Amino acid sequence: MHEMSIAVELIRRLEELAVEHGLLRVEAFTVRAGVLRGIVPEALDMAFEEAARGTVAEGAKLTLEITPARARCRLCNEPFAPTVDSYLCPRCNQADVEIVEGNEILLLSLEGASTNED
């Protein structure tokens, strides 16, 4: 399950940001991930919950936004939406593409608390 490695990396980054911003805990955060990453949202939720135990992010609410895939043909410059199993340009029928969007994982926002007050 690659969601666990993603969750572990998210925890690492959240802990860094908590230290940078003087946060005692992370309460919520938003992640944008491209559809080409193949993330199963429920699996990421479970992996994050497990990985977050005993960290500043334990109990934090994860919001996941999935972005569609966008590509640009390197031969004719046509922008298009590839599918997971087809990268053929609809204009020139070639598969020489640059992925413009849909393969990213970005931490978009973070909410936290700097005191132990609820």
N, C-alpha and C positions, 0 to 999 in steps of 0.2 A: 504494500500500500504506500504509494508515493506521497499521499496526504500527510503521513507522519513526518517525513523529512521536511515538508513545507511547514507544518506546525512547529517543529523544532526551530527552524530558521525564523519564523515569526516571533517565537518566544525570545530568541536571542536578540532580535532587533527591538522588540518591545522593552526588554530589560535595559538595553543601551539607552533608549529614548527616555525611559523612566529616570535613569541616573542623570542624564543631561538636563532634564526639566524638573528635577527634584520631586518626583512622584513616588509615593509609597505604594501605590497600586494602580493598575490599569483597569478601568471600569468597562470600556467599550472601544472598539476600533473597527475600521472598515478597510477591506482589502478588495482590490479590483484584479481579477484574473481573466486572462483570455481563454476562450473556449478550447483553443488548441492545447492547453495544459491538461485537459481531460480530468479536471478536478470533480470529484463527486462531493457535493456540498455536505451531505450527511456524514460522509467519511471524514471530511476535514473538521467538522464540528466535533466528532468523537475523538479524533486524533488531537485536536487542540485542547479539549477538556483534559485528556490524559497528560499531555505534555506540560500543561500549565500548572499542574498540582505542585504546590510548594513554591511557586514563583509569584512575582508581582502581578501577573496576569491571571492568577487563579480566579475563576468565577467571571471573568470578563466576557462581555457579549461580542461575538464575532459577527459582523455583517459582511457577506460576500456578494460582490457584484461581478457578474460574468459578462465579458465583452465579446462581441462577435468577431469573427476573423475577417480581415481586410488584406488584400494583396494588390500588388502592382506588377504588371508584366514588364520584365526587363527589356523585352524585344520591341514591343509596340507601345509601352507606357500606359496601357489600359488598366484602370483601377477596377477591381471586382471582388466579390465575396467567394473565396474558395470554400470547399467543403472538406471535411476531415479526410475523405478518400479521393479527392480530385483537386488538383492545382492547375488544371488546364485553363488557359486564358480563353474567354469566350469570343474574343476578337480574332486572334491569330492561331488558336488551338495549340499553343506551346506551353510547356510547363516550367519555364524559366522565370520564376517570380521572386519578388521581395515581399516578405511578410511585413506589413505596415502596422497591423494591430491584431491582437488575438493570441499572442504568445507571451504576454507579460504577466508578472505578478507584482503589484504595487501596493504598498501600505499607504492608504489615502488620508486617514484621519485617526486620531487617538484621543480618548478622553480618560482622564485619570484624577486621582486625589492626592493631595500633598499632606493630608493629615489622616488619622485613623477614624475621624468622625464619619458617620454614615449619613 
